[in-house]
Each structure stands twice: as C-alpha cells, then as structure tokens.
C-alpha cells in the first residue's frame, strides 16, 4: 500500500467531512477527471465547482469513509454521505464506492459508483421509487444536475 496516496484519500475525505471544498480540490490534478451516476463525467475545474456547489448547499450533512486502499498509481475507498436533498427536503443516505488513479501526489481520476435507483427513492420519494430505475428518470436526474452545475459556474463566472 502506498502510504502517501492513502493519506491523500484520507485528506480528501477529511476535508469533505468539514465541507472544505477548497481542501478537497487541492487533492486533484488540474487535468483530473471525475464521474458518478448523477453528474456523469466532469473535467478539470468542473470538479472543483461541483464540490463547491455541493458543500455550499449541504444541509444536515455528514460523511464517513472507510476501506481506504492505495498503491503507487491507484486506490479506492468506501464512503457514506447523509444529508437532506434540498430540492425535496427528503433525507438521503448514499453509499458510494470511489476508485482513484494518482499522478505526482494528486488525484487524476475519480470514479464514484452508487445505486442511482436507491438514491432516487430516497431523494425523490414515490416518483423515484416507481421510476428511478428507468432511463427516462435517470437521464432527467443527470440533466438537472448538469443544469444546476452550469448555472453555478455561470454565476461564478467560470463557464
């Protein structure tokens, strides 16, 4: 196990626990790539803007992480975020698996996976329970997330 990269993962999630988007962003390389089931693929400054947006909007938030593993070029961790989904006011507990790639002491790739149907049931209630498994609702969730990020970036003057 690479102690330096395991420490990088731990530093990232510790900053996340403090809602410190800047501390999280310092862990990424400038040309990093991020993906998850909601936002799809983000690159470079889009990643930092996503974390800034999410940490600023966080309500009732906590995150716990575990199973940190790292080698010289790759790593992984499990994490659980608990929060209030602001659009519906509903509580969400999201269990996520992150896989990382590293270069020169920074994250160059982060791929987060979680059950989008489970998330949509919690975040959207009956609509998510009935339709969250369908491509129609999954794509609508992704479009809404992207629209929100684009609006945040435009307001910050970073489009």
C-alpha positions as CSV (number, residue, x, y, z in Angstrom):
1,X,0.0,0.0,0.0
2,X,1.2,3.5,-0.8
3,X,1.1,5.5,2.4
4,X,1.3,8.8,0.5
5,X,-1.7,8.0,-1.7
6,X,-3.7,6.5,1.2
7,X,-3.0,9.8,3.1
8,X,-4.2,11.7,0.1
9,X,-7.5,9.9,0.1
10,X,-7.9,10.4,3.8
11,X,-7.1,14.1,3.4
12,X,-9.7,14.4,0.7
13,X,-12.5,12.8,2.8
14,X,-11.4,14.6,6.0
15,X,-11.8,17.9,4.0
16,X,-15.2,16.6,2.8
17,X,-16.3,16.0,6.4
18,X,-15.5,19.7,7.1
19,X,-17.4,20.8,3.9
20,X,-14.0,22.2,2.9
21,X,-14.3,22.2,-0.9
22,X,-11.0,24.1,-1.3
23,X,-9.2,21.4,0.7
24,X,-10.9,18.7,-1.4
25,X,-9.9,20.5,-4.7
26,X,-6.2,20.7,-3.6
27,X,-6.1,16.9,-3.8
28,X,-6.8,16.9,-7.6
29,X,-4.5,17.5,-10.5
30,X,-5.5,20.3,-12.9
31,X,-6.5,17.8,-15.6
32,X,-8.4,15.4,-13.4
33,X,-11.5,13.5,-14.5
34,X,-14.4,12.7,-12.2
35,X,-17.5,10.7,-12.8
36,X,-20.6,9.5,-10.9
37,X,-24.1,8.4,-11.7
38,X,-25.6,11.8,-11.2
39,X,-23.2,14.3,-12.7
40,X,-21.7,12.0,-15.3
41,X,-18.2,12.9,-16.4
42,X,-16.6,16.2,-15.2
43,X,-13.1,17.5,-16.1
44,X,-10.7,20.0,-14.5
45,X,-12.3,23.0,-12.9
46,X,-15.8,21.5,-13.3
47,X,-14.9,19.0,-10.5
48,X,-13.9,21.8,-8.0
49,X,-17.0,23.8,-8.9
50,X,-19.2,20.7,-8.3
51,X,-17.7,20.2,-4.8
52,X,-18.0,24.0,-4.0
53,X,-21.7,23.9,-5.1
54,X,-22.5,20.7,-3.1
55,X,-20.7,21.8,0.1
56,X,-22.3,25.3,0.0
57,X,-25.8,23.7,-0.4
58,X,-25.3,21.0,2.2
59,X,-27.9,20.6,4.9
60,X,-27.9,18.1,7.7
61,X,-24.7,16.8,6.2
62,X,-22.2,14.2,7.4
63,X,-19.8,11.8,5.7
64,X,-17.9,8.8,6.9
65,X,-15.3,6.9,5.0
66,X,-13.6,3.5,5.3
67,X,-11.7,0.8,3.5
68,X,-9.0,3.2,2.2
69,X,-6.6,1.3,0.0
70,X,-3.9,2.7,-2.3
71,X,-0.9,1.7,-4.4
72,X,1.5,4.0,-6.2
73,X,-1.0,4.6,-9.0
74,X,-4.5,3.6,-7.9
75,X,-6.7,3.4,-4.9
76,X,-10.2,3.1,-3.5
77,X,-12.4,3.9,-0.6
78,X,-16.0,3.5,0.6
79,X,-18.0,6.4,1.9
80,X,-21.4,7.2,3.2
81,X,-23.0,10.6,2.9
82,X,-26.0,11.5,4.9
83,X,-27.8,14.8,4.0
84,X,-31.1,16.5,3.2
85,X,-31.7,16.6,-0.5
86,X,-32.5,20.3,-0.8
87,X,-34.9,20.0,-3.8
88,X,-37.3,17.7,-2.0
89,X,-36.4,18.2,1.7
90,X,-36.0,14.4,2.0
91,X,-33.2,12.7,3.9
92,X,-30.7,10.7,1.9
93,X,-28.1,8.1,3.0
94,X,-25.9,7.4,-0.1
95,X,-23.3,4.6,0.0
96,X,-20.6,5.2,-2.5
97,X,-17.5,3.3,-3.8
98,X,-14.7,5.5,-5.1
99,X,-11.9,4.4,-7.3
100,X,-8.9,6.6,-7.8
101,X,-5.9,7.0,-10.1
102,X,-2.9,9.1,-9.0
103,X,-0.1,11.0,-10.6
104,X,2.6,13.1,-8.8
105,X,0.7,13.1,-5.5
106,X,-2.6,14.2,-6.9
107,X,-5.9,12.5,-7.9
108,X,-6.1,12.4,-11.7
109,X,-9.2,10.2,-11.9
110,X,-12.1,9.5,-9.5
111,X,-14.9,7.2,-10.4
112,X,-17.7,7.1,-7.9
113,X,-20.4,4.4,-8.1
114,X,-23.6,4.0,-6.3
115,X,-27.2,2.7,-6.8
116,X,-29.0,5.6,-8.5
117,X,-32.3,3.9,-8.1
118,X,-31.8,3.7,-4.3
119,X,-30.7,7.3,-4.3
120,X,-33.7,8.4,-6.3
121,X,-36.1,6.6,-4.0
122,X,-34.7,8.5,-1.0
123,X,-34.3,11.9,-2.7
124,X,-37.5,11.9,-4.8
125,X,-39.9,9.7,-2.8
126,X,-42.6,7.8,-4.7
127,X,-41.6,9.2,-8.1
128,X,-38.0,7.8,-7.5
129,X,-39.4,4.5,-6.3
130,X,-41.6,4.0,-9.2
131,X,-39.5,5.5,-12.0
132,X,-35.9,5.7,-10.6
133,X,-34.8,2.6,-12.4
134,X,-35.9,3.9,-15.8
135,X,-33.6,5.5,-18.3
136,X,-36.1,8.4,-18.6
137,X,-35.8,9.4,-14.9
138,X,-32.1,8.6,-14.7
139,X,-31.5,11.0,-17.7
140,X,-33.7,13.6,-16.2
141,X,-31.7,13.5,-12.9
142,X,-28.5,13.9,-14.9
143,X,-29.8,16.8,-16.9
144,X,-31.0,18.5,-13.8
145,X,-27.6,18.0,-12.1
146,X,-25.8,19.3,-15.1
147,X,-28.1,22.3,-15.4
148,X,-27.5,23.2,-11.7
149,X,-23.7,22.9,-12.1
150,X,-23.8,25.0,-15.3
151,X,-25.9,27.7,-13.5
152,X,-23.5,27.7,-10.6
153,X,-20.5,28.0,-12.9
154,X,-22.1,30.9,-14.8
155,X,-22.9,32.7,-11.6
156,X,-19.3,32.3,-10.5
157,X,-18.1,33.5,-13.9
158,X,-16.5,30.2,-14.8
159,X,-18.3,28.9,-17.9
